[in-house]
């Protein structure tokens, strides 16, 4: 059967016409919006907040505002707007807790079988798994230098592990030491570690060294406390580096936990 | 300078058409494949609009995790929509 026949069998002519007209009307709307027909457009130049962040993310001459992170996005999400990101991580923790509570009876089910796919798929998946995990670790470690960061690296590792769950079997996941309870424990421990790192600057306040702020990274106005800003000659952005690595572990364990729970869940047999 | 604009236009038009076909599709497994393809197109648009952080976060979520979760749910429930 040719492709054209298959398409004709599956869709009526009306569907294609409606889809095309929707697309054309959306494009026309976008063009009108772009020309300023639906309201005032924002200015094309840099606004003042963006300019101050771009100038100050890596600026050794302005020591009270800089964060020594070359990647401006990482500097914003972990230094300038750190509390936002910590609450975001807590929201992900709440989602994981909800999944763990709602699907908690999946433990009692019998052992799910399945031997995985063929040997070709298994071998290529192992190679891809190795490469992807190395790449995402590089993303996490270089999160303050290049695009990327904790969430990106963690979701890549979680996606790789769920690919392993599909291609190789569940027994393989258990054999390399990944278990649902272990993942949940790692998740909560690392979230507690993130909160602890956020509270580390208060030590200098307690010791009477200087004033300090929660989530402080570098020297700020009226406070001399500073996380390490350089590792020999490489910029190390203080808490941004630490938070990136911790966030990688949390997101990877959360995503793997959710996929494992949903995949092994066997609901009540009611028809 | 012209090629990125053309790529964005083609990708966004194709994504709208695929979104409509996803809505009318009765076989939900094929609708899942459409959703994954929409994710690929959006990744392309984000990359051209110079948002590499969003691209890196969107790639695994849109092309692996979302289709995988939908396929698992379809396996436990029903594949065809009445």
Interface residues (C-beta under 8 A of the other chain):
Chain A: X11 X15 X18 X19 X20 X22 X23 X26 X27 X30 X73 X139 X147 X148 X149 X151 X152 X155 X156 X158 X159 X162 X163 X166 X255 X259 X262 X263 X265 X267
Chain B: X9 X12 X13 X16 X17 X20 X21 X24 X52 X53 X56 X57 X59 X60 X61 X64 X65 X68 X69 X72 X73 X76
